Amino acid sequence: MLQSVARAGEWFLASGIQDLSGGVARYYRTDLERNAPVSTEITGYTASALAWLHSLTGDTRYLDRARAAARFLADTWNTAGGAMPFELTSPAFSYFFDSGIIVRGLLAVWRITAERALLDAAAAIGRHMLDDHASSDGFHPILALPSKQPIARDPLRWSASTGCYQLKSAMAWLDLARLTSGFSFSTAYDRVLDVSLGSHTSFLPGHPDRLRVMDRLHAFSYFLEGLLPRAGHARYRAALCNGIGRLADHLYSIAPDFERSDVYAQLLRVRILAARTGAVPLDRAAARQEAARLAEFQARDGGWNFGFQAGEWLPYRNPVSTAFAMQALALWEGAPGTATDLI
């Protein structure tokens, strides 16, 4: 195993980013030396990351922590009243995107442990996404709790808008369709796919502030990841190829002013996985450059710094950035993986 991946794995185990409940903090503030509150979405990502680390290494410590994260999510769902809250400390909102990431985390652990409660929770959350978030133009991004009424959308905040980024979360329905023979799950993914293809060209740049465009590159990467299961079809292959080029162009243009490690990692991952499907030839020179820069974001404790701006590291050690980066570098070095394995 790559030394950088091993160090990242130890960070997940030893940093305290995952608390005793199994829940995982949104990030660690390096300047304040404390964690942000536990996030259900970040716990979902971490469940997937720990399951992936276990599959790569066979180390049961990762499985134990992955199981703790998944059980935390299942228990939270069973007491949440039919919608997964963003944070338990202030359960005011439920996000469509987060729910899909949580489903994928639950299923990643279920595939190893076969714990029925994890599959049941994943299927129930998938149905909640279908029923409670449904709208005439796709799926409402955010619901207020406990009413489950959609909140007003904000076109300048990608997470508060319906957009192509939701395709990554919709991949959870493909997973559920394979496991439950749920026709409605499969057709729901296709619905989001069609909506995403009709809207993705206007997603970038999408904001007048170029530094905020970097944030949107993170979201646009989710669209590209969500295309991978359909990469064999000419229409989606063309969108994937074009999207990789647009993502790279914007990243390199903005990088002198602001860089996010997760964007480098997502671009590298999608380059490699798109090439493995035969959809898009791998630009090895660009991938090598991205891998080298991505490695520079790893901190001495093994976690990944979130961003670099004005000559300084931003004060956030981020579980998602760490998960994406370690997987991207492992794929670059030849580790096995497909779109199904994406953290």
N, C-alpha and C positions, 0 to 999 in steps of 0.2 A: 504494500500500500504506500502511496505517496506520503512523504513526511508531512507535507502541508495538510493533507486530509487527516492524518493521524492526529496532528496538533489540533485541528478543528474539532475532531471527535472528542478529544479530551476537554476542550473548552465547553462543549455541550454538557459533559459529565460533571466537571469540577468548578465551573465559574459561578454557579448559583443562579444562572439564568432560568433554570427550571426549579420551582419550589417544591416543597414536600407534598403538596396536593397533586402534583403532576402537571399543573398549569405552568405556562411559560410567559415571561415578561416580554413586552413589546420590544424593549431594547435596554441596554445598560448605559447609563450616563457616566462617561469617564471623568468628566469634570466634577460631578457631584458625588461620584462613587456610590451610586445606588441604581436599582432597577426601576423601570417604569412598571405600572400595574400589569397584572396578567391579562393577556389577550387570548380570546378563544381562537381567532384566526392564526395567530403566531403559534399557538399550541398545536393547531392542525398541521401547519408547515413543519413544526419540529417533530411531530409524530412520524410524518413521512420521511424526514431526514434521518431520524434515528433508525427507522425500519430499513432505510437504504444502507446505512452504515452497517447494520447487522448483516444484511445480505452480502455486503462486500467483504466483511471481515469474519463473520461467524461469532463475534464477541457478544456474549450474552448480556453484558452490561448495557449495550445499546438496546437490546430487546426489552430488558426490564424497564428502561426509561421510556421506550416507545409505548409499552403497554400502560405505564402510569399516565402518560399523556392522553392516550386514547380513552382510558377509563374515566379520566377527568372530563373529557368532552362528552362521553356518553352519559355520565352522571349529571353534568350540567344540562344537557338536553332533556333528560327525564324530569328535571325539576324546573324547567324554564317556561313552561306554559305554552309550548307550541311555536317558539321562535328562539333562535340562538342569539343571545345578547353579545354585543361587541366586547364589552368588559363587564365583569361581575360587580365591580365597585360602583358603577353607575350604569345599570342596564337600561339605557334610554333608547337604543337603536339596534336594529338587526340589519346586516348587510347581505345582499344576495351573493356578492363575490366571496365574502368570508365563509358563507355556508358551504359553497362548493369546495373550498380549500379544506374545510373541516371534514366533509364527506370523504375526500381523497385521503386525508390523514387516517381516518377511521378504517378505511378499506385497506390501506397499506399495512396496518397492523393486523387486521383481520386475516389477510392472506397468509400471515405467518402463524397466528395463534388459533384461528378458526373459532374465536369467541363469538357466540351467537349474538350477544348483547351489542357488540360493535357493529355487526352487519345490520341489525334491527334499527339501531340509532341512525346509521348512515342512510338507510332507505327512508326512514321517517323524515329526516332533514331534507332529503332529495324531494320528497313529496311536498314538504313545506315550501321549498323553492318554486315548485311548479304552481302550487295553488295560491299562496299568499303574495308572491311577488309578481304574478302575472299582470301584464298591462297590454294595451292595444298595440303598443309599439315595441314590444319585447318584454323586458322584466324590470320592475321598479328596483332601483339600486339600493334604496334605504327605506326601511319601515320604522315608524315610531313605535315604541313599546310603552304600555302593553296593548295599545289599540290595534297595532299592525296596520296602521294607515300609512300610505306613502308620504314621504316628506317632499317639499318642493325641491326641484332639481336646480342645479347650478352648472351652467355650461362651462364655466372656467375651472370647476373642480371635477376632475375626471371621475373620482370615486363617488360623486353625487350626481352622476349622469349615466344614462343608458349608453353603452358604447361597445366598440369591438373588443375591448379588454375583457368583457364578460365571457368571451369564448373559452378562456382558460378554466373558469369556474364551471362552465357547462360540460367540460370533459368529465366531471363527476357523474353526469347522467349516462355517459357512454359506459363508464365502469359499472354503474348500477344496472344498466340494461343487460350487460353480459352476465351478471350474477343473479338477476331476478326475473329475467325474461320480460322485463317491463317495456312494452312497446311505446308507452307514453314518454319514458325517459329518452329513448333513442330519437323520437321525433322532436322532442324539446331541444336536444342538442342541434339537430338540423335546422330548427327554427332560428336559434341564436346564430348559427353559422351563416344563414342567408341574410339576416339583419346585419351581421358584422361585415360581410362582403359588400353590402350596400353603403356602409358608413365609414369604412376604415381609411379611405383616401382623405377624408376631411379631418381625421383625428390629429394628424401632425401638420403644422406645428401646434395649432390649437390654442395657443396662449400668446399674448403680446410680450410677455417677459421670457426671454430666452432661457433663463435659469429654471423657470417653471416648465419649459419644454423638456428639459432633462428629466423631470419627474414624469412627464407624459411618455417619455421613451420607455421607462419602466413598465407603464401600463400597456403601451403598444406591443411590447415584447410578449405580453400575455396573449394577445391576439395571434401572434406568430406561433406560439406554443400550441394554442388551441387548434391551429390549422394542421398540425402534424399528423393527426389520425386520418386526415383526408388528403395527404400529400401526394398520393398516387393518382389523383384526378387532375386533369390538365388545368381546369379553372382555378383550383386551389393551389396548385403548384406555381402558377403564374403569380398569384397574390403573395405567396411565400417568398418567391425569388425577389420580386419587387420590394416587398416589405423589408427583407434583410438589407438590401441596398439602401433604402431610405433610413432605416434605423442607424446603420453605420455612418452614413453621411451626417446626420444630425449629431450623433455622438461625437464624432471627430471635430465637428465645427464648434461645439459648446465646451468640449473638454478643457481647453486652456483656461476657462473661467470656472467650471464646475464639473466634477466627475462623481458618478455614483458607481460603487463596486458592483451592485446588483445588475446594473445595465450592462456592464462589461460581461458579467457572468451569463446573463440571459442571452445576449447576442452570441457568445461563444457556444453555449449549449444548443441554440437553435441552428447555428451553422452546422455543427457536427451531426445532429440528429436529422436535419434535412438532407444532408449528404448521405447518411446511412440508409435513408429511404430511397435514394436515387433521384430525389426531386430537384435538388440544387447542388451543383458541384461545389466542393469545399475550397474556399479561397484560403490556402494554407498560409500564405504570407500574412494576411489580415488576422487569421486565427492565432498565429504565433505571436503577433504583436499584442493582441487582446489578452492572451494567456499570460504574457510577461507582465503587462501592466496590472492585471488582476492580482497576480501573486504579490505585488508590491503593497496591496491594501491589507494584507494579513498582519495582525498585530503580534507582539511577542507572546501574548497569552494564548494565541491560537485562533481567536475570533477575528472576524473581518471588520475593519473600519467601514462605516457606511458611506462616507463621502470625503472629498478633498476639494477645498475651496480657498482661494486667496492665499495659497501656500501653506495651508494648515489642514490637519485632519479634523473633521467635524466630530463633536464629542459623543458619538453614538457607536456602541458595539452592538451589532444587529444580528439576531438569529437567522433572519431570512437571507441577508447578505452572505452570512457564513455558510448557510446551507446551499445556496445557489452556487457560490464560488467554489466550494470543495467539490461539488458534483461536476461543475464545468471543467475544472482542472483534471479531475479523474477521467472524464470522457476524453479530454484532449490527450491524455496519456494512454488511452486505449481501453479503459474500463468498459464493460458491457453496459448497454442501456438502450431503451426505446422511449417513445413518447409516454407510454404507460408508466414508466419509472420516474418521470419528471417530478422533482420535489415542487 
